């Protein structure tokens, strides 16, 4: 069993920054790629960023490239998303994700990010 708990969301003005964290428990996730997704009201959940097991390879959605940075601290079993230059369009619930294949796919409960103008 894996539990993922996101934190760090909140209300911020456009142009501001937030740092999201995803703390994992139940097992070590250092061997697996991890991802951030987000979902705005009335819209499908969309991919935001991905990081490989070592943290040396990252991939971003075009909408956040250059503004967001995904990172991880395997010693702490924690995933991060640094969000800079936030836009109102970034408003969504942000979810942490890990796919353990046959062992299952796990999602956090989500953390709300609201960007005001």
C-alpha positions in Angstrom: 0.0 0.0 0.0 1.2 3.5 -0.9 -0.1 6.7 0.5 0.6 10.0 -1.3 -0.1 13.3 0.5 0.2 16.6 -1.3 0.7 19.9 0.4 1.7 23.4 -0.3 -1.3 24.6 -2.3 -3.0 27.8 -1.6 -4.1 31.2 -3.0 -1.5 33.3 -4.8 -1.6 36.3 -7.1 -0.6 36.0 -10.7 3.2 36.1 -11.0 3.7 34.6 -7.7 5.2 31.2 -6.7 4.2 28.1 -4.8 6.0 24.9 -3.9 4.0 21.8 -3.8 5.2 18.7 -1.9 4.1 15.1 -2.2 5.1 12.9 0.8 5.0 9.2 0.2 4.6 6.5 2.8 4.0 2.8 2.8 7.0 2.0 0.7 10.0 3.6 -0.9 9.3 5.0 -4.4 12.9 5.8 -5.4 12.8 3.2 -8.1 9.8 4.7 -9.9 9.1 7.7 -12.1 6.6 10.1 -10.5 4.3 12.7 -12.0 2.2 15.7 -11.2 -1.2 16.1 -12.8 -3.8 18.8 -12.4 -7.5 19.1 -12.9 -9.5 22.3 -13.2 -13.3 22.3 -12.7 -15.1 20.9 -15.7 -12.0 19.7 -17.4 -10.1 16.5 -17.7 -7.1 15.7 -15.6 -4.0 16.8 -17.4 -0.4 16.0 -17.2 1.9 18.6 -15.7 5.4 17.1 -15.2 7.3 13.9 -14.8 10.6 12.9 -13.2 12.5 9.7 -13.5 13.7 7.6 -10.6 17.0 9.4 -10.1 15.7 12.9 -10.8 18.1 13.3 -13.7 15.4 13.3 -16.4 12.3 15.6 -16.4 9.5 16.3 -18.8 6.9 19.0 -18.8 3.7 19.9 -20.4 4.2 22.9 -22.8 1.8 25.0 -20.7 4.2 25.0 -17.7 7.6 24.6 -19.4 10.0 27.2 -18.2 7.9 28.1 -15.2 7.5 24.9 -13.2 10.3 22.6 -11.9 9.7 19.1 -10.8 12.2 17.5 -8.4 12.5 14.8 -5.8 14.3 13.8 -2.7 14.5 10.1 -2.6 16.0 10.1 0.9 12.9 11.8 2.1 10.6 9.9 -0.3 9.2 13.2 -1.4 8.3 14.7 -4.7 8.2 18.5 -5.3 6.8 20.9 -7.8 8.2 24.5 -7.8 5.7 26.7 -9.6 6.9 30.2 -10.6 5.3 32.9 -12.6 1.9 31.5 -11.9 -1.0 32.4 -14.1 -4.8 32.2 -13.4 -4.9 29.3 -16.0 -2.8 27.3 -13.5 -5.7 27.2 -11.1 -6.5 23.6 -10.4 -6.3 20.7 -8.0 -2.8 19.3 -8.3 -2.3 15.6 -7.8 0.8 13.5 -7.2 1.0 10.2 -9.1 3.1 7.0 -9.2 2.4 4.0 -11.4 3.7 0.7 -9.9 2.4 -1.3 -12.9 0.8 -4.5 -11.7 1.1 -3.3 -8.1 -1.2 -0.5 -8.9 -1.4 3.2 -9.6 -1.6 5.6 -6.7 -2.8 9.2 -6.4 -2.7 11.7 -3.7 -5.8 13.5 -2.5 -4.9 16.6 -4.3 -4.0 20.1 -3.2 -5.8 23.2 -4.4 -3.9 25.9 -6.2 -5.7 29.1 -6.9 -4.1 31.9 -8.8 -5.8 35.3 -8.8 -5.3 38.2 -11.0 
